[in-house]
């Protein structure tokens, strides 16, 4: 089976494996090796096809991207050409990473530009969310630990992805990669972060729901990818549109209100910092996020030892924990009882748990009332409340 890549072909589906379309006569093989099987996506600037590489014995599957702008206007088409070429360049630079699709070919045929890249078999996270429901904290931590190193790899090569969202993250089926199961795709919006580019306002690129405020104004920075990844996480946790998770009237994220499972304060704090609308308040690098995430995970798995309530001692002394026997407690309480009745002062003793200020005599207090109060005090001390 073959699919004709001529946009004007009335019947592009061919049931044979020939070299020419039975309807329009167009070539069915690109560069005499890549055969399109079926369309898998279409946008304003092009179409995407599942294909096979017939030049290799195993005929592995691949993806063909055809540049086919449908937008009107010279400047728009020119920008589309620039982005398509840019994607090929970025994939050529970054595609050697196991979690980024490899660029297989980039060429022009029949006056149309084509890009052929590695096929990633699996569902993207938007599809996974629809099929399996909202993510939990463990899954979000796994996602971040999987993707942050990929972004670090990109940023180290001065590339800003600019379009991180669930649709552009694919979980590879039957992955044998030691790096991770998640693959970051679609570098069509990726931008080289040169000093000149970072200081020049350009075209706003990306999906509005996930784009950082500064990127909306055409000033994408590395921290813009951090923001988009944070938005992706809260969307996966709530299964709601990011637009519904932000209170525009109060300029605040309200994603916690829509959680379907509990999220620790630790992870919440990390996500909140990723989502800061003011860039300087946000994580500036993915390294910072990664360190906080793993530091938090380490702290979370450290056994928590039950703390003992500190004993009141003079400020100049070294804090110590003192264990008293019931007879010692009874003796000290009897001493306090006598002193309260006589209006005297308690002897100074650094090992004494109770060191009240000299009490003001209360003639109206009876012996029985004092007994009751001391019994209550004794019970609290034994129960560790003092």
GUVEX-753891 format. One record per residue (C-alpha): y, z, x. Coordinates in pm, whole numbers, plus 50000, padded with zeros to 5 digits. Example, Ala and Ser with C-alpha at 12.3 -4.5 7.8 and 13.67 -1.06 7.14 Angstrom:
BEGIN
@yy=49550, zz=50780, xx=51230 .
@yy=49894, zz=50714, xx=51367 .
This chain:
BEGIN
@yy=50000, zz=50000, xx=50000 .
@yy=50352, zz=49918, xx=50120 .
@yy=50704, zz=49968, xx=49991 .
@yy=50966, zz=49701, xx=50045 .
@yy=51282, zz=49831, xx=50213 .
@yy=51505, zz=49556, xx=50073 .
@yy=51746, zz=49747, xx=49840 .
@yy=51773, zz=49440, xx=49617 .
@yy=51402, zz=49379, xx=49573 .
@yy=51314, zz=49393, xx=49198 .
@yy=50952, zz=49500, xx=49261 .
@yy=50943, zz=49686, xx=49594 .
@yy=50593, zz=49834, xx=49549 .
@yy=50326, zz=49619, xx=49717 .
@yy=49959, zz=49694, xx=49662 .
@yy=49854, zz=49509, xx=49977 .
@yy=49900, zz=49592, xx=50344 .
@yy=50050, zz=49258, xx=50438 .
@yy=50346, zz=49191, xx=50661 .
@yy=50575, zz=49048, xx=50393 .
@yy=50680, zz=49160, xx=50046 .
@yy=50501, zz=48967, xx=49771 .
@yy=50816, zz=48967, xx=49557 .
@yy=51112, zz=48897, xx=49786 .
@yy=50946, zz=48796, xx=50112 .
@yy=51117, zz=49066, xx=50323 .
@yy=50941, zz=49211, xx=50625 .
@yy=50733, zz=49518, xx=50538 .
@yy=50702, zz=49642, xx=50895 .
@yy=50993, zz=49787, xx=51089 .
@yy=50981, zz=49704, xx=51458 .
@yy=50634, zz=49562, xx=51385 .
@yy=50488, zz=49913, xx=51353 .
@yy=50647, zz=50138, xx=51088 .
@yy=50528, zz=50076, xx=50731 .
@yy=50703, zz=50249, xx=50437 .
@yy=50465, zz=50385, xx=50172 .
@yy=50690, zz=50544, xx=49911 .
@yy=51047, zz=50671, xx=49867 .
@yy=51091, zz=51049, xx=49900 .
@yy=51467, zz=51088, xx=49876 .
@yy=51798, zz=50914, xx=49815 .
@yy=52159, zz=51011, xx=49869 .
@yy=52500, zz=50852, xx=49872 .
@yy=52455, zz=50716, xx=50223 .
@yy=52092, zz=50618, xx=50243 .
@yy=51729, zz=50640, xx=50139 .
@yy=51430, zz=50821, xx=50288 .
@yy=51070, zz=50699, xx=50287 .
@yy=50732, zz=50836, xx=50379 .
@yy=50578, zz=50593, xx=50627 .
@yy=50295, zz=50545, xx=50875 .
@yy=50306, zz=50439, xx=51238 .
@yy=50056, zz=50153, xx=51260 .
@yy=50103, zz=50120, xx=51634 .
@yy=49890, zz=50430, xx=51692 .
@yy=49515, zz=50448, xx=51626 .
@yy=49540, zz=50756, xx=51402 .
@yy=49826, zz=50599, xx=51204 .
@yy=50023, zz=50924, xx=51181 .
@yy=50275, zz=50972, xx=50905 .
@yy=50645, zz=50962, xx=50979 .
@yy=50977, zz=50943, xx=50793 .
@yy=51204, zz=50640, xx=50774 .
@yy=51572, zz=50696, xx=50699 .
@yy=51755, zz=50382, xx=50594 .
@yy=52132, zz=50378, xx=50615 .
@yy=52243, zz=50233, xx=50285 .
@yy=52589, zz=50359, xx=50185 .
@yy=52670, zz=50320, xx=49817 .
@yy=53014, zz=50479, xx=49841 .
@yy=53325, zz=50264, xx=49819 .
@yy=53610, zz=50260, xx=50066 .
@yy=53629, zz=50163, xx=50432 .
@yy=53701, zz=50514, xx=50561 .
@yy=53411, zz=50665, xx=50365 .
@yy=53162, zz=50407, xx=50490 .
@yy=53296, zz=50445, xx=50843 .
@yy=53240, zz=50822, xx=50823 .
@yy=52890, zz=50762, xx=50689 .
@yy=52810, zz=50531, xx=50983 .
@yy=52939, zz=50798, xx=51220 .
@yy=52721, zz=51068, xx=51062 .
@yy=52410, zz=50851, xx=51064 .
@yy=52455, zz=50765, xx=51430 .
@yy=52534, zz=51128, xx=51501 .
@yy=52208, zz=51241, xx=51342 .
@yy=52010, zz=51010, xx=51569 .
@yy=52193, zz=51145, xx=51872 .
@yy=52137, zz=51508, xx=51773 .
@yy=51767, zz=51453, xx=51705 .
@yy=51733, zz=51278, xx=52039 .
@yy=51887, zz=51583, xx=52208 .
@yy=51713, zz=51854, xx=52006 .
@yy=51388, zz=51700, xx=51881 .
@yy=51178, zz=51831, xx=52167 .
@yy=51190, zz=52174, xx=52006 .
@yy=50868, zz=52236, xx=51804 .
@yy=51072, zz=52350, xx=51502 .
@yy=51300, zz=52045, xx=51491 .
@yy=51170, zz=51698, xx=51389 .
@yy=51131, zz=51462, xx=51682 .
@yy=51324, zz=51133, xx=51682 .
@yy=51076, zz=50846, xx=51713 .
@yy=51306, zz=50545, xx=51688 .
@yy=51662, zz=50438, xx=51610 .
@yy=51744, zz=50069, xx=51558 .
@yy=51898, zz=49798, xx=51341 .
@yy=51694, zz=49546, xx=51144 .
@yy=51816, zz=49292, xx=50889 .
@yy=52170, zz=49426, xx=50938 .
@yy=52065, zz=49774, xx=50833 .
@yy=52040, zz=50086, xx=51046 .
@yy=51716, zz=50280, xx=51056 .
@yy=51609, zz=50615, xx=51194 .
@yy=51242, zz=50709, xx=51226 .
@yy=51147, zz=51071, xx=51279 .
@yy=50848, zz=51304, xx=51280 .
@yy=50708, zz=51388, xx=50938 .
@yy=50693, zz=51760, xx=50857 .
@yy=50416, zz=51828, xx=50607 .
@yy=50495, zz=52117, xx=50378 .
@yy=50727, zz=52254, xx=50111 .
@yy=51090, zz=52328, xx=50172 .
@yy=51207, zz=52678, xx=50082 .
@yy=51376, zz=52562, xx=49761 .
@yy=51039, zz=52428, xx=49640 .
@yy=50863, zz=52741, xx=49761 .
@yy=51113, zz=52960, xx=49575 .
@yy=51056, zz=52765, xx=49256 .
@yy=50677, zz=52792, xx=49283 .
@yy=50635, zz=53149, xx=49411 .
@yy=50948, zz=53333, xx=49301 .
@yy=51202, zz=53545, xx=49487 .
@yy=51143, zz=53653, xx=49846 .
@yy=51106, zz=54016, xx=49953 .
@yy=51249, zz=54194, xx=50259 .
@yy=50945, zz=54125, xx=50475 .
@yy=50970, zz=53751, xx=50406 .
@yy=51343, zz=53745, xx=50482 .
@yy=51287, zz=53924, xx=50812 .
@yy=51016, zz=53673, xx=50898 .
@yy=51248, zz=53386, xx=50807 .
@yy=51528, zz=53519, xx=51028 .
@yy=51298, zz=53587, xx=51321 .
@yy=51161, zz=53234, xx=51284 .
@yy=51490, zz=53046, xx=51249 .
@yy=51738, zz=53238, xx=51463 .
@yy=51575, zz=53115, xx=51789 .
@yy=51598, zz=52756, xx=51658 .
@yy=51970, zz=52798, xx=51591 .
@yy=52009, zz=52960, xx=51931 .
@yy=51849, zz=52650, xx=52084 .
@yy=52093, zz=52424, xx=51895 .
@yy=52402, zz=52630, xx=51972 .
@yy=52311, zz=52652, xx=52341 .
@yy=52333, zz=52271, xx=52338 .
@yy=52670, zz=52286, xx=52161 .
@yy=52535, zz=52160, xx=51827 .
@yy=52640, zz=52313, xx=51494 .
@yy=52397, zz=52222, xx=51214 .
@yy=52656, zz=52260, xx=50932 .
@yy=52409, zz=52218, xx=50645 .
@yy=52169, zz=52512, xx=50649 .
@yy=52019, zz=52567, xx=50305 .
@yy=51671, zz=52617, xx=50153 .
@yy=51619, zz=52241, xx=50107 .
@yy=51663, zz=52187, xx=50482 .
@yy=51407, zz=52446, xx=50588 .
@yy=51043, zz=52333, xx=50561 .
@yy=50742, zz=52559, xx=50599 .
@yy=50493, zz=52351, xx=50791 .
@yy=50147, zz=52336, xx=50633 .
@yy=49860, zz=52448, xx=50858 .
@yy=50098, zz=52510, xx=51144 .
@yy=49944, zz=52560, xx=51487 .
@yy=50281, zz=52618, xx=51649 .
@yy=50323, zz=52941, xx=51842 .
@yy=50698, zz=52932, xx=51776 .
@yy=50693, zz=52958, xx=51399 .
@yy=50605, zz=52790, xx=51074 .
@yy=50960, zz=52704, xx=50965 .
@yy=51120, zz=52376, xx=51067 .
@yy=51492, zz=52303, xx=51047 .
@yy=51554, zz=51948, xx=50925 .
@yy=51836, zz=51711, xx=50830 .
@yy=52078, zz=51700, xx=51119 .
@yy=52289, zz=51440, xx=50942 .
@yy=52580, zz=51684, xx=50919 .
@yy=52532, zz=51829, xx=51267 .
@yy=52838, zz=51832, xx=51488 .
@yy=52890, zz=51861, xx=51861 .
@yy=53096, zz=52174, xx=51926 .
@yy=53329, zz=52054, xx=52199 .
@yy=53648, zz=52247, xx=52269 .
@yy=53852, zz=51964, xx=52116 .
@yy=53635, zz=51949, xx=51805 .
@yy=53651, zz=52323, xx=51749 .
@yy=54028, zz=52317, xx=51759 .
@yy=54077, zz=52018, xx=51534 .
@yy=54058, zz=52012, xx=51156 .
@yy=53807, zz=51752, xx=51045 .
@yy=53609, zz=51642, xx=50742 .
@yy=53444, zz=51912, xx=50532 .
@yy=53067, zz=51861, xx=50557 .
@yy=52783, zz=52058, xx=50399 .
@yy=52662, zz=52187, xx=50064 .
@yy=52944, zz=52377, xx=49883 .
@yy=52726, zz=52672, xx=49777 .
@yy=52627, zz=52750, xx=50135 .
@yy=52930, zz=52646, xx=50338 .
@yy=53146, zz=52900, xx=50524 .
@yy=53516, zz=52917, xx=50424 .
@yy=53638, zz=52784, xx=50759 .
@yy=53392, zz=52494, xx=50739 .
@yy=53532, zz=52403, xx=50397 .
@yy=53862, zz=52349, xx=50577 .
@yy=53695, zz=52129, xx=50837 .
@yy=53686, zz=52393, xx=51112 .
@yy=53313, zz=52462, xx=51159 .
@yy=53217, zz=52704, xx=51436 .
@yy=52884, zz=52851, xx=51550 .
@yy=52938, zz=53146, xx=51317 .
@yy=52950, zz=52897, xx=51027 .
@yy=52575, zz=52843, xx=51067 .
@yy=52526, zz=53221, xx=51065 .
@yy=52713, zz=53237, xx=50731 .
@yy=52505, zz=52958, xx=50575 .
@yy=52183, zz=53123, xx=50687 .
@yy=52300, zz=53449, xx=50531 .
@yy=52377, zz=53273, xx=50201 .
@yy=52033, zz=53113, xx=50214 .
@yy=51875, zz=53458, xx=50249 .
@yy=52054, zz=53615, xx=49951 .
@yy=51971, zz=53311, xx=49739 .
@yy=51603, zz=53348, xx=49827 .
@yy=51615, zz=53721, xx=49751 .
@yy=51772, zz=53675, xx=49407 .
@yy=51669, zz=53324, xx=49301 .
@yy=52026, zz=53271, xx=49179 .
@yy=52294, zz=53023, xx=49281 .
@yy=52519, zz=53161, xx=49556 .
@yy=52812, zz=53087, xx=49325 .
@yy=52674, zz=53351, xx=49088 .
@yy=52634, zz=53604, xx=49369 .
@yy=53002, zz=53611, xx=49463 .
@yy=53274, zz=53783, xx=49259 .
@yy=53575, zz=53562, xx=49315 .
@yy=53807, zz=53801, xx=49129 .
@yy=53731, zz=54087, xx=49368 .
@yy=53658, zz=53869, xx=49672 .
@yy=53319, zz=54035, xx=49720 .
@yy=52950, zz=53951, xx=49734 .
@yy=52751, zz=54114, xx=49454 .
@yy=52403, zz=53991, xx=49546 .
@yy=52259, zz=54347, xx=49549 .
@yy=52299, zz=54363, xx=49170 .
@yy=52045, zz=54082, xx=49124 .
@yy=51766, zz=54185, xx=49360 .
@yy=51414, zz=54162, xx=49226 .
@yy=51272, zz=54387, xx=49500 .
@yy=51418, zz=54666, xx=49709 .
@yy=51601, zz=54579, xx=50031 .
@yy=51671, zz=54842, xx=50296 .
@yy=52028, zz=54942, xx=50382 .
@yy=51955, zz=54817, xx=50730 .
@yy=51881, zz=54458, xx=50629 .
@yy=52156, zz=54469, xx=50365 .
@yy=52406, zz=54557, xx=50635 .
@yy=52291, zz=54267, xx=50853 .
@yy=52318, zz=54021, xx=50564 .
@yy=52661, zz=54154, xx=50465 .
@yy=52789, zz=54096, xx=50819 .
@yy=52645, zz=53745, xx=50818 .
@yy=52832, zz=53682, xx=50490 .
@yy=53175, zz=53799, xx=50604 .
@yy=53429, zz=53542, xx=50482 .
@yy=53665, zz=53615, xx=50774 .
@yy=53501, zz=53465, xx=51085 .
@yy=53608, zz=53738, xx=51330 .
@yy=53435, zz=54002, xx=51115 .
@yy=53112, zz=53802, xx=51108 .
@yy=52841, zz=53784, xx=51373 .
@yy=52979, zz=53545, xx=51631 .
@yy=52641, zz=53438, xx=51767 .
@yy=52283, zz=53424, xx=51644 .
@yy=52192, zz=53645, xx=51941 .
@yy=52384, zz=53933, xx=51781 .
@yy=52197, zz=53889, xx=51454 .
@yy=51863, zz=53870, xx=51631 .
@yy=51931, zz=54185, xx=51833 .
@yy=52040, zz=54383, xx=51528 .
@yy=51741, zz=54261, xx=51329 .
@yy=51488, zz=54359, xx=51593 .
@yy=51662, zz=54680, xx=51684 .
@yy=51655, zz=54777, xx=51318 .
@yy=51289, zz=54682, xx=51290 .
@yy=51207, zz=54899, xx=51590 .
@yy=51393, zz=55193, xx=51441 .
@yy=51226, zz=55138, xx=51106 .
@yy=50880, zz=55159, xx=51261 .
@yy=50957, zz=55469, xx=51471 .
@yy=50784, zz=55779, xx=51324 .
@yy=51037, zz=56007, xx=51160 .
@yy=50996, zz=56374, xx=51256 .
@yy=51096, zz=56623, xx=50991 .
@yy=51414, zz=56793, xx=51101 .
@yy=51454, zz=57171, xx=51103 .
@yy=51773, zz=57309, xx=50955 .
@yy=51991, zz=57427, xx=51244 .
@yy=52059, zz=57797, xx=51280 .
@yy=52418, zz=57918, xx=51296 .
@yy=52497, zz=58037, xx=51649 .
@yy=52812, zz=58089, xx=51854 .
@yy=52974, zz=57757, xx=51962 .
@yy=52927, zz=57832, xx=52332 .
@yy=52553, zz=57879, xx=52302 .
@yy=52290, zz=57608, xx=52332 .
@yy=52142, zz=57523, xx=51990 .
@yy=51790, zz=57660, xx=51952 .
@yy=51537, zz=57683, xx=51674 .
@yy=51411, zz=58038, xx=51615 .
@yy=51099, zz=58120, xx=51420 .
@yy=51095, zz=58468, xx=51266 .
@yy=50807, zz=58663, xx=51122 .
@yy=50827, zz=58803, xx=50768 .
@yy=50856, zz=59160, xx=50908 .
@yy=51156, zz=59061, xx=51124 .
@yy=51324, zz=58900, xx=50825 .
@yy=51262, zz=59212, xx=50612 .
@yy=51402, zz=59433, xx=50885 .
@yy=51720, zz=59228, xx=50924 .
@yy=51776, zz=59209, xx=50551 .
@yy=51738, zz=59586, xx=50520 .
@yy=51997, zz=59625, xx=50797 .
@yy=52234, zz=59391, xx=50615 .
@yy=52178, zz=59580, xx=50291 .
@yy=52273, zz=59909, xx=50459 .
@yy=52582, zz=59759, xx=50617 .
@yy=52695, zz=59602, xx=50288 .
@yy=52660, zz=59936, xx=50109 .
@yy=52844, zz=60120, xx=50387 .
@yy=53107, zz=59849, xx=50442 .
@yy=53013, zz=59837, xx=50812 .
@yy=52979, zz=59552, xx=51063 .
@yy=52659, zz=59375, xx=51164 .
@yy=52563, zz=59419, xx=51529 .
@yy=52611, zz=59116, xx=51746 .
@yy=52282, zz=58949, xx=51822 .
@yy=52254, zz=58593, xx=51948 .
@yy=51903, zz=58566, xx=51800 .
@yy=52012, zz=58662, xx=51450 .
@yy=52012, zz=58392, xx=51190 .
@yy=52289, zz=58537, xx=50979 .
@yy=52628, zz=58629, xx=51127 .
@yy=52872, zz=58673, xx=50840 .
@yy=53228, zz=58776, xx=50887 .
@yy=53289, zz=59150, xx=50821 .
@yy=53262, zz=59172, xx=50444 .
@yy=53528, zz=59313, xx=50225 .
@yy=53381, zz=59618, xx=50046 .
@yy=53307, zz=59545, xx=49684 .
@yy=53296, zz=59882, xx=49503 .
@yy=53202, zz=59714, xx=49177 .
@yy=52874, zz=59580, xx=49322 .
@yy=52579, zz=59804, xx=49242 .
@yy=52276, zz=59868, xx=49461 .
@yy=52054, zz=59673, xx=49222 .
@yy=52284, zz=59367, xx=49236 .
@yy=52278, zz=59374, xx=49617 .
@yy=51896, zz=59405, xx=49610 .
@yy=51872, zz=59100, xx=49386 .
@yy=52104, zz=58894, xx=49606 .
@yy=51918, zz=58991, xx=49922 .
@yy=51584, zz=58902, xx=49764 .
@yy=51725, zz=58561, xx=49673 .
@yy=51857, zz=58521, xx=50027 .
@yy=51519, zz=58619, xx=50167 .
@yy=51339, zz=58362, xx=49952 .
@yy=51577, zz=58086, xx=50057 .
@yy=51530, zz=58169, xx=50424 .
@yy=51152, zz=58162, xx=50394 .
@yy=51167, zz=57828, xx=50215 .
@yy=51380, zz=57678, xx=50492 .
@yy=51691, zz=57641, xx=50276 .
@yy=51897, zz=57839, xx=50526 .
